[in-house]
Structures are given as structure tokens and as C-alpha cells.
Amino acid sequence: MHETSIAAGIIAIVEDTVKREDIVRVLEVEVEVGLLSLVDLESLRFALEVMSKNTVLEGARITFKTVEPLLRCSRCGAEWGLSRGEIEGLDDASKIALHMYPEAVARLFRCPRCGSSETEIVSGRDVRVSKLRVEEKGS
């Protein structure tokens, strides 16, 4: 369950930010989750709720923003997105290959403009804290 290690990383990032800034309390955290990260959002939410006890995140609202993958053709420069349906339509082995070996995208998706298999993932694989809503000292 890699959601637990991701939750630990999110908590560490938020705690580091709180230490650097004059923050009293974290009210809300927004986390961007790329579809190709293969993160189960409910498992991540559960892990964050359990692991945030007695941390700066305890009681904070946690929201997720899903990021659809963006691909680019190395030959002609075209960029295009993949929908949730296209990702979910892949078999499990292909999903894991895309997550672990991004160069596998060339075997699965060709450029819609020129047909090249020289494609790369631009975005949609990462998990990152994108916003914090906080209460600062003196507010």
C-alpha cells in the first residue's frame, strides 16, 4: 500500500512548511493526484486521517484534485491528454508499466497528429501538495 508512504510524505511537507512560516493551524490541504500515479484516493484519504492524529494536519480538510495525463510527441511536438476512461480501460499490467516505466507510454499511445510512437509523459504521474489554507499567528 504505497498510499501510506505518500501520506507520510504529505504530512512531512506540511509540517516543514508550518515550521518555516508563522502558521498556527492548517485548515485545508489540497493534493493534486495524477491519474498515472495509480493512487487509490480513498486509501490515501484514510491513511492521511489516521496518520494525521497529533500532527499539524489533525482536523484539517483534505481535498484531492485529479490531474489527467498530458502526453507530448517528441517528433512533431503535439500535446494531448488522456481521459480517466482511457486510463481505466488499460489492463493492470499496462497501468503498472506506465507508472513504473514512463517510456512504456510509447508502446501504448501513438501521436494523434503524426502517428509516431516517440511520446513522453508531460504530467499526470505526480502527487503533490498544491495548496494550503492556514491560520497564521496574529490572524
Backbone hydrogen bonds in HBPLUS format (Angstrom, degrees):
<---DONOR---> <-ACCEPTOR-->    atom                        ^
c    i                          cat <-CA-CA->   ^        H-A-AA   ^      H-
h    n   atom  resd res      DA  || num        DHA   H-A  angle D-A-AA Bond
n    s   type  num  typ     dist DA aas  dist angle  dist       angle   num
A0006-ILE N   A0002-HIS O   3.08 MM   4  6.31 152.1  2.16 145.0 153.4     1
A0007-ALA N   A0003-GLU O   2.82 MM   4  6.00 156.5  1.88 145.7 152.1     2
A0008-ALA N   A0004-THR O   2.99 MM   4  6.24 156.5  2.04 145.6 151.8     3
A0009-GLY N   A0005-SER O   3.03 MM   4  6.23 151.5  2.12 139.8 147.1     4
A0010-ILE N   A0006-ILE O   2.92 MM   4  6.24 154.7  1.99 151.8 158.6     5
A0011-ILE N   A0007-ALA O   2.96 MM   4  6.21 165.8  1.98 155.1 158.4     6
A0012-ALA N   A0008-ALA O   2.97 MM   4  6.16 158.0  2.02 145.4 151.7     7
A0013-ILE N   A0009-GLY O   2.97 MM   4  6.19 157.3  2.02 148.5 154.1     8
A0014-VAL N   A0010-ILE O   3.01 MM   4  6.27 165.5  2.03 154.3 157.8     9
A0015-GLU N   A0011-ILE O   2.85 MM   4  6.04 164.0  1.87 153.5 158.5    10
A0016-ASP N   A0012-ALA O   2.92 MM   4  6.06 157.0  1.97 147.6 153.5    11
A0017-THR N   A0013-ILE O   3.04 MM   4  6.27 155.0  2.10 145.7 152.4    12
A0018-VAL N   A0014-VAL O   2.92 MM   4  6.19 158.6  1.96 152.7 158.6    13
A0019-LYS N   A0015-GLU O   3.04 MM   4  6.26 154.1  2.10 146.0 152.4    14
A0020-ARG N   A0016-ASP O   3.11 MM   4  6.35 148.7  2.21 144.7 152.5    15
A0021-GLU N   A0017-THR O   3.03 MM   4  6.15 147.6  2.14 151.8 159.8    16
A0137-LYS N   A0022-ASP O   2.91 MM 115  5.62 157.2  1.96 139.1 144.1    17
A0024-VAL N   A0135-GLU O   2.70 MM 111  5.55 159.9  1.74 155.5 162.8    18
A0025-ARG N   A0135-GLU O   3.25 MM 110  5.15 158.1  2.30 136.4 141.2    19
A0135-GLU N   A0025-ARG O   2.79 MM 110  5.15 158.8  1.83 157.6 160.4    20
A0027-LEU N   A0133-ARG O   2.73 MM 106  5.40 150.4  1.81 146.2 154.7    21
A0061-ARG N   A0027-LEU O   2.82 MM  34  6.17 167.1  1.84 145.0 141.3    22
A0028-GLU N   A0133-ARG O   3.03 MM 105  4.90 155.5  2.09 138.8 139.0    23
A0133-ARG N   A0028-GLU O   2.85 MM 105  4.90 164.6  1.88 144.0 145.4    24
A0029-VAL N   A0061-ARG O   2.82 MM  32  6.29 153.9  1.89 165.1 173.9    25
A0063-THR N   A0029-VAL O   2.91 MM  34  6.29 167.8  1.92 162.7 166.2    26
A0030-GLU N   A0131-LYS O   2.92 MM 101  4.96 168.7  1.93 141.1 142.7    27
A0130-SER N   A0030-GLU O   2.83 MM 100  5.61 155.1  1.90 146.4 154.2    28
A0131-LYS N   A0030-GLU O   3.38 MM 101  4.96 159.3  2.42 131.2 130.4    29
A0031-VAL N   A0063-THR O   2.89 MM  32  6.27 160.4  1.93 154.0 159.2    30
A0065-LYS N   A0031-VAL O   2.88 MM  34  6.13 157.2  1.94 147.3 149.2    31
A0032-GLU N   A0128-ARG O   2.80 MM  96  5.34 154.8  1.86 169.6 166.4    32
A0128-ARG N   A0032-GLU O   2.94 MM  96  5.34 155.7  2.00 146.6 154.5    33
A0033-VAL N   A0065-LYS O   2.85 MM  32  6.12 159.6  1.89 152.7 157.8    34
A0067-VAL N   A0033-VAL O   2.92 MM  34  5.79 161.4  1.96 130.5 131.5    35
A0034-GLY N   A0126-ASP O   2.74 MM  92  5.19 160.2  1.77 164.6 169.7    36
A0037-SER N   A0034-GLY O   2.93 MM   3  5.33 161.5  1.96 114.1 119.7    37
A0035-LEU N   A0067-VAL O   2.96 MM  32  6.05 157.9  2.00 159.5 155.8    38
A0038-LEU N   A0035-LEU O   3.42 MM   3  6.01 166.9  2.44 112.2 115.7    39
A0036-LEU N   A0124-GLY O   2.78 MM  88  5.66 146.0  1.89 167.2 172.5    40
A0044-LEU N   A0040-ASP O   2.93 MM   4  6.21 156.4  1.99 154.4 162.1    41
A0045-ARG N   A0041-LEU O   2.83 MM   4  5.99 160.4  1.87 147.9 153.4    42
A0046-PHE N   A0042-GLU O   2.95 MM   4  6.11 161.5  1.99 144.4 149.5    43
A0047-ALA N   A0043-SER O   2.89 MM   4  6.07 164.3  1.92 147.9 152.5    44
A0048-LEU N   A0044-LEU O   2.89 MM   4  6.09 160.3  1.92 151.9 157.1    45
A0049-GLU N   A0045-ARG O   2.92 MM   4  6.16 158.0  1.97 150.1 156.3    46
A0050-VAL N   A0046-PHE O   2.97 MM   4  6.21 166.0  1.99 158.2 161.0    47
A0051-MET N   A0047-ALA O   2.85 MM   4  5.85 167.7  1.86 152.0 156.2    48
A0052-SER N   A0048-LEU O   2.91 MM   4  5.62 133.3  2.14 139.5 148.1    49
A0055-THR N   A0052-SER O   3.01 MM   3  5.21 137.7  2.20 142.5 132.6    50
A0058-GLU N   A0055-THR O   3.14 MM   3  5.52 163.0  2.17 111.6 116.8    51
A0060-ALA N   A0057-LEU O   2.90 MM   3  5.28 165.9  1.92 134.0 136.8    52
A0082-LEU N   A0069-PRO O   2.99 MM  13  5.41 149.5  2.08 145.0 148.0    53
A0070-LEU N   A0123-SER O   2.99 MM  53  5.18 153.9  2.06 129.7 132.5    54
A0122-VAL N   A0070-LEU O   2.73 MM  52  5.35 163.4  1.76 157.9 161.3    55
A0123-SER N   A0070-LEU O   3.36 MM  53  5.18 155.7  2.42 132.0 135.5    56
A0071-LEU N   A0080-TRP O   2.76 MM   9  5.40 177.0  1.76 162.7 163.4    57
A0080-TRP N   A0071-LEU O   2.99 MM   9  5.40 150.7  2.08 139.3 147.8    58
A0072-ARG N   A0120-GLU O   2.92 MM  48  5.39 153.1  1.99 150.7 158.1    59
A0120-GLU N   A0072-ARG O   2.87 MM  48  5.39 147.4  1.97 148.7 159.6    60
A0073-CYS N   A0078-ALA O   2.81 MM   5  5.30 155.3  1.87 154.6 162.6    61
A0077-GLY N   A0073-CYS O   2.92 MM   4  4.91 137.5  2.11 126.9 137.5    62
A0074-SER N   A0118-GLU O   2.61 MM  44  5.37 168.9  1.62 168.7 172.4    63
A0087-ILE N   A0083-SER O   3.13 MM   4  6.50 156.4  2.19 151.2 157.4    64
A0088-GLU N   A0084-ARG O   2.78 MM   4  5.99 171.7  1.79 160.1 162.8    65
A0089-GLY N   A0085-GLY O   2.89 MM   4  5.88 134.5  2.11 137.3 148.7    66
A0090-LEU N   A0087-ILE O   3.08 MM   3  5.54 161.5  2.11 112.8 118.7    67
A0094-SER N   A0091-ASP O   3.09 MM   3  5.44 121.1  2.45 106.1 119.9    68
A0095-LYS N   A0091-ASP O   3.09 MM   4  6.43 156.7  2.14 154.7 161.9    69
A0096-ILE N   A0092-ASP O   3.00 MM   4  6.22 165.4  2.02 154.9 158.1    70
A0097-ALA N   A0093-ALA O   2.94 MM   4  6.09 154.6  2.01 141.6 149.4    71
A0098-LEU N   A0094-SER O   2.95 MM   4  6.18 158.7  1.99 148.8 153.5    72
A0099-HIS N   A0095-LYS O   3.06 MM   4  6.32 152.5  2.14 145.5 153.1    73
A0100-MET N   A0096-ILE O   2.84 MM   4  5.98 171.8  1.85 160.4 162.1    74
A0101-TYR N   A0097-ALA O   2.71 MM   4  5.29 154.9  1.77 143.6 152.0    75
A0104-ALA N   A0101-TYR O   2.77 MM   3  5.68 168.6  1.78 134.2 138.2    76
A0105-VAL N   A0102-PRO O   3.07 MM   3  5.84 169.5  2.08 120.5 123.9    77
A0106-ALA N   A0103-GLU O   3.27 MM   3  6.09 158.3  2.32 118.9 121.8    78
A0107-ARG N   A0104-ALA O   2.92 MM   3  5.37 139.8  2.08 110.9 121.9    79
A0108-LEU N   A0105-VAL O   3.11 MM   3  5.18 136.9  2.30  98.2 110.3    80
A0109-PHE N   A0105-VAL O   2.85 MM   4  5.81 163.5  1.88 163.9 165.7    81
A0111-CYS N   A0116-SER O   2.88 MM   5  5.25 165.0  1.91 151.4 155.4    82
A0115-GLY N   A0111-CYS O   2.89 MM   4  4.62 136.9  2.08 122.9 133.1    83
A0119-THR N   A0117-SER O   2.95 MM   2  5.55 132.7  2.18 103.9  90.0    84
A0139-SER N   A0136-GLU O   3.12 MM   3  5.58 152.8  2.20 137.4 134.8    85
